[in-house]
Amino acid sequence: MSNSNDMGDANDMSNVNDLTNANDLGNANDLSNAVEQIGKVELGSGGPLVGVQGFGAMGISAAYGQTDDAAARDTLEATVEAGVTLIDTADMYGVGANEEFLAPFVAAHRDEITLATKFGIEYRADDPSYRAIRNDPGYIKTAVEASLRRLDVEVIDLYYMHRRDPAVPLAESVGAMADLVREGKVKHLGLSEVTGAELREAHAVHPIAALQTEWSVFSRDVERSAVGAAAALGVAFVPYSPLGRGFLTGAFTDASTELSTSDFRQLLPRFSGDNAKANAALLAPLHKIAAHRGATTAQIALAWVQQRAQVHGLTVVPIPGTRKRSRLLENAAATRIVLTAEELALLEPIAGQVAGERYSDMSLTSAAREG
């Protein structure tokens, strides 16, 4: 996706960036407050203060087809202007290239942002077919040094285990991560795609600041156990793909016919063919609410995710990604939308009706390990 949050002609950004009243979006034409700073929350008990919405940086240089470096750098600058301070990357994105791309921005804004990266999915630049899940302590120590070097920083603010390898005892992996905190290489620890039981086990070894897993109006399997455990432990939840990888925004309706061959969404079952057609029909409530409020479907989808904080009693910091400044500002404005009980009721049934899994191979997700 050249623009993972791009809605094309459906919503020209000249009409949707000023949402000055959380409950009344009738007048969305004035751009005077487009760069209004969003609110801040504590990322986990004792964690850093971050904007209530973060930024997923993967798509600015990886996974979604051709990129525009100048536009991507301008979008990164917009994060700081809008108060979107949690910047999320991973060592696997572009096999390290995403971290390298972020380095100049990080250097320019080191005191203004909270930098998160991840280890655990090993790719090799010289072998595109190679992939391994690595949680062993030796690999963790090697991975953090490589990320520190590519990002050109002395310490990583939030270091996630990207995927869980059940063959490695969780206590060993988290213990190695805790060593990095003691060594001053990492400030806070995070996990991605773990179950509630796994989160509790890890948290007993060392405090976990944040849990990152897919969570959107389309994907709610995390509510089985992970969300409740995070709430009980004071762990912040960081939803990735809160816009359904662009599908919820109307950026595309069928990945197999509309997206480039280098776009990995062609590999995701719910976004192609009959599944895509069925799932597009599920978006009618989003369109209805957006039209009523003078907002975009992206903003309504993000507002739903943000409101999970009140529904489940925990901190929620979604990390939508985009390559456009205008979309970044649009996304940030969604933090000022509060959906009504009636609107939430319209969106409630959607996830249960989605056709297709979120990955073609679900074995590496928390959902695969739920009891």
Secondary structure, 3 states (H helix, E strand, C coil): CCCCCCCHHHCCHHHCCCCCCCCCCCCCCCCCCCCCCCCEEECCCCCCEEECCCEECHHHCCCECCCCHHHHHHHHHHHHHHCCCEEECCCCCCCCHHHHHHHHHHHHCCCCCEEEEEECEEEECCEEEEEEECCCHHHHHHHHHHHHHHHCCCCEEEEEECCCCCCCCHHHHHHHHHHHHHCCCEEEEEEECCCHHHHHHHHHHCCCCEEEEECCCCCCHHHHCHHHHHHHHCCEEEEECCCHHHHHHCCCCCHHHHCCCCEHHHHCHHHCHHHHHHHHHCCHHHHHHHHHHCCCHHHHHHHHHHCHHHHHCCCECCCCCCCCHHHHHHHHHHHHCCCCHHHHHHHCCHHHHCCCCCCCCHHHCHHHHCC
